[in-house]
Amino acid sequence: MAVTVTSVHARRLTAQLLAGAPARDPLAVAERLLAIQGQDPRGARLAIRARTAGVSGADIDRELTERRSLVITTLNRGTLHLVRSEDYPLLQLLTTPPLLTTSATRLAQDGIDPDTTARAMALIERAIADDGPQTRAALRDRLERAGIPNLSQSMVHLIFRASIEGRIVRGPMVGRQHAFVSVRDWLPDTTPPDRDTALAELARRYLAGHGPATDRDLARWAGLPLRDARAGLQAISGRLRRLTGDLVDLADRGRAARLPPSRLLGAFEPLLLGWRSREDVLGSDPTTIVSGGMFRGFALVGGRAVADWRLTGSGIEIEPFTALADADAAALATDGAAVKHFLRS
């Protein structure tokens, strides 16, 4: 079945909830996208805003801290992601094992051997069990008093290790910082499926929010070996539609929705992180938005990035790459006012 680049992009925009009817709430966005990159808290919240109607920042915070239905922790590619709590076991099972070797190497470079690592993990768990949610500073103080060395360098890597081992996740806010909590105490059910079932479910859920895509797209997004991505797709092959080249999609996918309205998207926007290529969104020169591992916020018009933007003391500043049509400029200004309101909610 021949599929043009334009139709593939339109289908992806629809899968991403950027075209068509908006999602009903933050959980529905996380369910569709499976994992939203979350090292920039504002960017993760703006990703949800762009895919919903009438959702406030307070609504997202409530799911994170009161209902515990959303959680932020280190998963795919060793990066912080916001996910549904019920999806945590699936992603923790599959996407964190490839990170363990890199973690051990980095800790060794900081003078932390396996025995010291194990002792640090036990101390982190004990601190949380004894005193409840702990900030990074509080955990560092506990480890320092216990004689764990070189914490100026190793603390971030010990937190990383405890996270990928499934010991801790980020929980409530303490001041302006996320406190760390025990996975067992914070999340309702952390029992993962068996690995073959998990790979099949990962492939299905990835395509639900990112299809059409290739096995290499899935492997890159999840940080998995290509063989695992292929195994997951093979397990659901009877539910797939094969398109041109290596592209596949869910067979029951409906038609692509109309192109999305003009809107502002935040830093580390999922639309830029789900596939190997970003050319459909950014064109042949992505450096205006992506540079040095940073992903800046941008304005989307007709499914393409047309400007970058920033929040200033006086409001939202939008800097178009080229002149915009009056209607598009007006639509972005209106959405900018909505973004400003959302970030203050």
C-alpha positions in Angstrom: 0.0 0.0 0.0 1.6 3.3 -1.1 1.7 6.0 1.6 3.1 9.4 0.9 5.3 11.3 3.5 2.4 13.7 3.9 -0.1 11.1 4.8 2.4 9.3 7.2 2.9 12.6 8.9 -0.8 13.3 9.2 -1.3 9.8 10.7 1.4 10.4 13.2 -0.1 13.8 14.2 -3.4 12.0 14.8 -1.8 9.2 16.7 -0.1 11.8 18.9 -3.4 13.5 19.7 -2.3 16.7 18.0 -4.9 16.3 15.3 -8.5 15.2 15.8 -10.5 15.3 19.1 -8.4 16.2 22.2 -7.9 13.7 25.0 -10.3 14.0 28.0 -7.6 14.3 30.7 -3.9 13.9 31.5 -4.2 10.1 32.0 -5.6 9.7 28.5 -2.6 11.5 27.0 -0.1 9.3 29.0 -2.0 6.2 27.9 -1.8 7.2 24.2 1.8 8.3 24.2 2.9 5.7 26.8 5.9 7.8 28.0 6.4 11.6 27.9 9.9 12.8 28.3 10.0 14.6 31.6 13.4 16.1 32.5 11.8 19.5 31.7 8.7 19.5 34.0 7.2 22.5 32.1 7.7 20.7 28.7 5.9 17.6 30.0 3.0 19.6 31.2 2.8 21.5 27.9 2.7 18.3 26.0 -0.4 17.3 28.0 -1.9 20.8 27.5 -1.5 20.6 23.7 -3.4 17.3 23.6 -6.3 18.2 25.9 -9.0 20.8 26.4 -9.7 22.5 29.7 -6.9 20.8 31.6 -4.9 22.9 34.1 -1.4 22.4 35.5 -3.1 21.8 38.9 -4.9 18.8 37.3 -1.6 17.3 36.3 -0.1 17.9 39.7 -3.1 16.2 41.3 -2.5 13.1 39.3 1.1 13.1 40.2 0.9 13.8 44.0 -2.6 13.0 45.3 -4.0 10.2 43.0 -0.5 8.8 42.2 -1.9 7.8 38.8 1.1 9.4 37.0 4.7 9.1 38.0 8.0 10.5 36.8 11.1 8.4 36.8 14.1 7.2 34.7 13.0 4.8 32.0 13.5 4.9 28.2 17.0 5.8 27.1 18.0 6.6 30.6 15.9 9.8 30.6 13.2 11.0 33.0 9.7 10.2 31.6 6.2 10.8 32.8 4.1 7.7 32.6 0.9 6.2 34.0 1.6 4.4 37.2 0.0 1.3 35.8 2.5 1.3 32.9 5.5 1.7 35.1 6.1 -2.1 35.5 6.0 -2.7 31.8 8.5 0.0 31.0 10.7 -0.6 34.0 11.0 -4.3 33.1 12.0 -3.7 29.4 13.8 -0.3 29.2 16.0 -0.2 32.3 18.2 -3.4 31.9 20.2 -2.0 29.0 21.2 0.9 31.3 22.7 -1.2 34.1 26.1 -1.6 32.4 26.5 2.1 31.6 25.5 2.8 35.2 28.1 0.5 36.7 30.8 1.9 34.4 30.0 5.5 35.4 29.9 4.7 39.1 33.3 2.9 38.9 34.7 6.0 37.3 33.6 7.9 40.4 35.3 5.3 42.7 32.0 3.5 43.6 32.5 -0.3 43.4 29.7 -2.8 43.4 29.8 -3.4 47.2 29.6 0.4 47.8 26.8 0.7 45.3 24.8 -2.0 47.1 25.4 -0.3 50.4 24.2 3.0 49.0 21.1 1.5 47.6 20.2 0.0 51.0 20.9 3.3 52.7 18.6 5.2 50.2 15.8 2.7 50.8 16.3 2.8 54.6 16.2 6.6 54.6 12.8 6.6 52.8 11.4 3.8 55.0 12.4 5.6 58.1 11.6 9.2 57.3 9.2 9.2 54.3 9.8 11.1 51.0 13.4 12.4 50.7 14.9 15.1 48.6 18.1 14.6 46.9 19.9 16.8 49.5 18.5 14.8 52.3 19.6 11.5 50.7 23.0 12.9 50.0 23.3 13.9 53.7 22.4 10.3 54.7 25.0 8.8 52.4 27.7 11.3 53.4 27.2 10.4 57.1 27.6 6.8 56.1 30.9 7.4 54.4 29.9 6.9 50.7 32.7 8.7 48.8 32.9 11.3 46.1 29.2 12.3 46.4 29.8 15.6 44.5 30.2 13.4 41.4 28.5 10.2 42.3 25.2 11.3 43.9 23.4 11.8 40.6 24.5 8.4 39.4 23.4 6.7 42.6 20.0 8.2 42.3 20.0 7.0 38.7 21.0 3.5 39.8 18.3 3.3 42.4 15.7 4.5 39.9 16.6 2.0 37.1 16.7 -0.8 39.7 13.1 -0.1 40.4 13.7 1.0 44.0 12.6 4.7 43.9 10.6 7.1 41.8 9.9 10.8 42.1 6.9 11.5 44.3 5.5 14.6 46.0 7.0 18.1 45.8 9.0 19.3 48.8 9.3 23.0 48.2 10.4 23.3 44.6 12.0 19.8 44.4 10.6 16.4 43.7 11.1 14.1 46.7 12.0 10.4 46.1 9.7 7.7 47.3 9.7 3.9 47.5 8.2 2.2 44.4 6.7 -0.5 46.7 4.9 2.1 48.9 4.0 4.7 46.3 2.7 2.7 43.4 -0.3 0.3 43.8 1.0 -2.7 41.8 4.5 -3.1 40.5 4.2 -6.7 39.2 5.4 -6.8 35.6 4.1 -9.1 32.9 6.3 -11.8 31.5 8.9 -10.5 29.1 7.4 -11.8 25.9 4.0 -10.4 26.8 5.6 -7.1 27.8 7.4 -6.8 24.4 4.2 -7.4 22.5 2.4 -4.8 24.6 5.2 -2.3 24.2 5.0 -2.6 20.5 1.2 -2.2 20.4 1.2 0.7 22.7 4.1 2.4 20.9 2.3 2.2 17.6 -0.9 3.5 19.2 0.8 6.8 19.9 3.4 6.8 17.1 2.3 4.8 14.2 3.1 4.5 11.3 6.7 3.7 12.4 9.5 1.1 11.8 11.2 -1.4 14.1 14.2 1.0 14.3 11.9 3.8 15.4 10.6 1.7 18.2 14.1 0.6 19.2 15.4 4.1 19.4 12.4 5.5 21.3 12.5 2.8 23.9 16.3 2.4 24.1 16.0 -1.3 23.3 18.1 -3.6 21.1 16.7 -3.9 17.6 16.0 -7.6 18.2 13.6 -6.8 21.0 11.7 -4.2 19.0 11.4 -6.8 16.2 10.3 -9.5 18.6 7.5 -7.2 19.9 6.3 -6.3 16.5 6.4 -9.9 15.3 4.3 -10.9 18.3 1.5 -8.6 17.2 2.0 -9.1 13.4 -1.6 -10.3 12.9 -2.8 -6.9 14.2 -0.5 -4.8 11.9 -0.9 -3.2 8.5 2.3 -3.0 6.4 2.9 0.2 4.5 5.7 1.3 2.2 9.2 0.5 3.1 9.6 -0.8 6.6 6.6 1.2 8.0 3.9 -0.6 9.9 0.8 0.6 11.8 -2.1 -0.9 13.7 -4.5 -2.4 11.3 -7.5 -0.9 13.1 -6.2 2.7 12.9 -8.9 5.1 11.6 -8.3 7.7 9.0 -6.0 10.6 9.7 -7.7 13.7 11.1 -7.4 17.2 9.6 -4.2 19.0 10.2 -4.0 20.4 13.8 -4.7 24.1 14.6 -1.8 26.5 15.1 -0.4 26.0 18.6 2.7 26.3 20.8 4.5 23.2 21.9 6.9 22.9 24.7 10.5 21.8 25.2 11.2 18.1 24.6 7.9 17.8 22.7 7.0 14.1 22.1 6.4 14.9 18.4 10.2 15.2 18.0 11.2 12.2 20.0 9.2 9.3 18.7 11.1 8.5 15.5 14.6 8.5 14.0 13.8 11.3 11.7 12.3 14.7 12.6 12.3 16.1 9.0 8.5 16.0 8.7 8.3 18.6 11.5 11.6 20.5 11.4 12.6 20.2 7.7 16.1 19.6 6.6 17.7 21.9 9.2 16.6 20.9 12.7 19.2 23.0 14.5 16.8 25.9 15.0 14.9 23.7 17.5 17.3 20.9 18.4 20.9 21.6 19.4 23.3 19.9 21.7 20.8 17.6 23.2 18.3 20.4 24.0 14.9 20.6 22.4 13.4 24.0 22.5 9.7 24.9 22.4 8.3 25.7 18.9 5.1 26.8 17.1 3.3 24.2 15.0 1.4 25.5 12.0 0.0 23.0 9.4 1.9 20.2 11.1 5.3 22.0 10.7 7.5 24.0 13.0 7.4 27.6 11.9 8.8 29.5 14.9 10.4 29.2 18.3 9.0 30.8 21.4 9.9 31.7 25.0 8.2 32.9 28.1 9.3 36.3 29.3 8.3 38.6 32.1 5.9 40.4 29.8 4.4 37.3 28.1 5.1 34.9 25.3 7.6 35.9 22.6 7.2 34.1 19.3 10.0 34.4 16.7 8.9 33.1 13.3 11.5 31.5 11.0 9.8 33.3 8.0 6.8 35.6 7.7 3.6 34.1 8.9 0.1 34.5 7.5 -1.9 37.0 9.5 -4.4 34.3 10.6 -1.6 32.0 11.8 0.1 34.8 13.7 -3.2 35.7 15.3 -3.9 32.0 16.2 -0.4 31.6 17.8 -0.8 34.8 19.8 -4.1 33.5 21.1 -2.6 30.2 22.0 0.3 32.0 23.7 -2.1 33.7 26.0 -3.6 30.2 26.8 -0.1 28.8 27.5 0.7 31.7 29.9 -2.6 31.1 31.7 -1.9 27.3 31.9 1.6 27.8 33.3 0.1 29.9 36.1 -2.7 27.5 36.9 
